[in-house]
Structure formats: structure tokens, C-alpha cells
Amino acid sequence: MNQCRQTQIPRGFSLIVDDSGHRKSGNLTAGVGRQYLGEIGKTDNGIVAVTTHLYDGKKSVPLDREIYQPASSLAEGKEDKEFKKKPEIAIDLIDRSLTRGYRPKIVLIDAGYGNNTNFLKALEERKLKYLGGLAKNRKVIIEKEGGVEETIQLEQLAKSLSEKDWEKITLNLDKEKTVWVAVFRAKISQLEGERNLAIVMNASSMEKATEVDYWDLNAK
């Protein structure tokens, strides 16, 4: 890949981990079964692949992919030796990248992987920085006045924040976009230490917002 100028990736690249699913009829092809398909946003008969891409800020280069085989498509279900969960496949693909000498500056993952504690532990064991999406019902541990710790869901925490906790930021994308961001320190159960978490929304208050995202800023 590095021998071709169009696919050469410089130092400081990002590694994007994702999965994509497509409808497919029948059940004779390996990996085909009823499962969630992101393409249509619901469960249907289809096939899903876990993928990795290298991204340098300008171009994205496909790196590896592996078909996910749902338990229902295997003779022995979850006990079958071929069965692997998507986060397990993703770690295998990341290890392939590391073995080739492609060590990313940051790994980018959505909430499907960011909510998997074992997956995050595996990244941290490999000393990899990541930016991971989190679900709104993910519980975090925050420290309040007097050193008292409170466990709270991210959505509840977002609703409890005051106006002064949010910073208005304008993103210079192809089409300018304004977001409101709150960054805070918190712990996540079973992961080591405090970390920076962020809540990003497209309005000045939770009541007005139609898009709210939650992020683990492990890379900071």
C-alpha cells in the first residue's frame, strides 16, 4: 500500500472501526441471518462486515474487513468455535493493523463499540488512544462537592447541566455548523481512572436539541 502514492498514509493517521450491513435473502451464504442492519436501521435477513479504514484528514483507505457470523447462522450457535462478537472481530482487525506497523494516532469508534467495556479495555491495554461514542443511558461516576461520588446516566447528567456549563462552538465544515459542548471529568465502571467525557448537541438547551451525542475523549 505504501508503494502507491494514492494510498500512502502519513504518520498521525486515524483508524476508523465500523460495521456495515446489507439485506440478503436465503441462508446458504456464510454470515447471512436475521440481525441488525445499519443500512436500513432495523433487524432483517442480511450480512454484516466489520471494517477498518485509515484516514489522514484528506483521504480514507480501506484496510481490513471480516464477515460477522451471527450465532443463528452457525451449527452450534454461540458455542461454535467460529462465533466471535463484533468487538472481538474489531480487535483482531486492529491487531492486524498494528502487526503491519500501522499504529494510529487515534481510533475512532461509534457507540456500538464505545459502549463495550471489554473492547475499550483491549484498546487501553494496547496503549491506543480513542474517541468513542457512548449511549445516552451509559452510567458514569462523577465527583460532587465534598468528594462525594454519584453514579448517573449521561442523559440525566446532560439535563442537569446549567447554561454556563455549555460552550458554543462553530465548526468550519463544508457547511458551517454550530454546536454546544460540555466537557467534564468522570469515571466509567471497570475502566481505570478519570477521563474527559463530552456532550455535544445542536441547540442551546436539551429541550430544544434534536441531536445529542455523548463521547469518551480518551485521546485528550
Backbone hydrogen bonds, N-H to C=O, Kabsch-Sander energy under -0.5 kcal/mol:
donor,donor_aa,acceptor,acceptor_aa,energy
4,C,1,M,-1.2
5,R,3,Q,-0.5
7,T,4,C,-1.0
8,Q,4,C,-0.8
13,F,10,P,-0.5
14,S,55,Y,-3.4
15,L,106,I,-2.5
16,I,14,S,-0.6
16,I,53,H,-2.9
17,V,15,L,-0.5
17,V,108,L,-2.4
18,D,51,T,-2.2
20,S,49,A,-2.2
22,H,47,I,-2.4
24,K,45,N,-1.9
32,V,29,T,-2.0
33,G,46,G,-2.1
35,Q,33,G,-0.5
35,Q,44,D,-2.4
37,L,42,K,-2.4
38,G,36,Y,-0.6
39,E,21,G,-0.6
40,I,37,L,-1.1
41,G,37,L,-1.7
42,K,37,L,-1.1
44,D,35,Q,-2.3
46,G,33,G,-2.3
47,I,22,H,-2.5
48,V,68,Y,-0.6
49,A,20,S,-2.4
50,V,66,E,-2.8
51,T,18,D,-3.2
52,T,64,D,-2.3
53,H,16,I,-1.9
54,L,61,V,-2.7
55,Y,14,S,-2.5
56,D,59,K,-1.8
61,V,54,L,-2.9
63,L,52,T,-2.8
64,D,52,T,-0.9
66,E,50,V,-2.2
68,Y,48,V,-2.9
73,S,70,P,-2.1
74,L,71,A,-1.6
77,G,74,L,-1.4
79,E,76,E,-1.8
80,D,77,G,-1.6
83,F,80,D,-1.7
89,I,85,K,-2.1
90,A,86,K,-2.7
91,I,87,P,-2.0
92,D,88,E,-1.8
93,L,89,I,-2.3
94,I,90,A,-2.3
95,D,91,I,-2.6
96,R,92,D,-1.7
97,S,93,L,-1.8
98,L,94,I,-2.3
99,T,95,D,-2.6
100,R,96,R,-1.7
101,G,98,L,-1.2
102,Y,97,S,-2.5
103,R,101,G,-1.1
105,K,13,F,-2.9
106,I,13,F,-0.9
107,V,129,K,-2.0
108,L,15,L,-2.6
109,I,107,V,-0.5
109,I,131,L,-2.3
113,Y,110,D,-1.5
114,G,110,D,-2.9
115,N,111,A,-1.7
116,N,113,Y,-1.6
117,T,115,N,-0.9
120,L,116,N,-2.1
121,K,117,T,-2.5
122,A,118,N,-2.0
123,L,119,F,-1.9
124,E,120,L,-2.4
125,E,121,K,-2.6
126,R,122,A,-1.2
127,K,124,E,-1.5
128,L,123,L,-2.4
131,L,107,V,-2.5
132,G,130,Y,-0.5
132,G,216,D,-1.8
133,G,109,I,-1.6
134,L,214,Y,-2.5
138,R,135,A,-1.8
140,V,152,I,-2.7
141,I,187,K,-2.8
142,I,140,V,-0.6
142,I,150,E,-2.6
144,K,142,I,-0.6
144,K,148,V,-3.6
147,G,144,K,-1.6
148,V,145,E,-0.7
150,E,142,I,-2.8
152,I,140,V,-2.5
152,I,150,E,-0.5
154,L,138,R,-1.8
155,E,136,K,-2.6
157,L,153,Q,-2.3
158,A,154,L,-2.7
159,K,155,E,-2.0
160,S,156,Q,-1.1
160,S,157,L,-0.5
161,L,157,L,-0.7
161,L,158,A,-0.9
165,D,162,S,-1.6
166,W,163,E,-1.4
167,E,181,V,-2.5
169,I,179,V,-3.2
171,L,169,I,-0.6
171,L,177,K,-4.0
172,N,170,T,-0.5
173,L,171,L,-1.7
177,K,171,L,-2.0
179,V,169,I,-2.9
180,W,201,M,-2.7
181,V,167,E,-2.6
182,A,199,I,-2.2
184,F,197,L,-2.4
186,A,195,R,-2.1
187,K,141,I,-2.6
188,I,193,G,-0.5
191,L,188,I,-2.2
195,R,186,A,-2.5
197,L,184,F,-3.0
197,L,195,R,-0.5
198,A,215,W,-2.4
199,I,182,A,-2.3
200,V,213,D,-2.9
201,M,180,W,-2.3
202,N,211,E,-1.5
208,K,205,S,-0.5
209,A,205,S,-1.7
213,D,200,V,-3.1
214,Y,134,L,-0.6
215,W,198,A,-2.8
216,D,132,G,-2.9
217,L,196,N,-2.8
217,L,215,W,-0.7
218,N,216,D,-1.1
219,A,130,Y,-1.2
220,K,217,L,-1.8
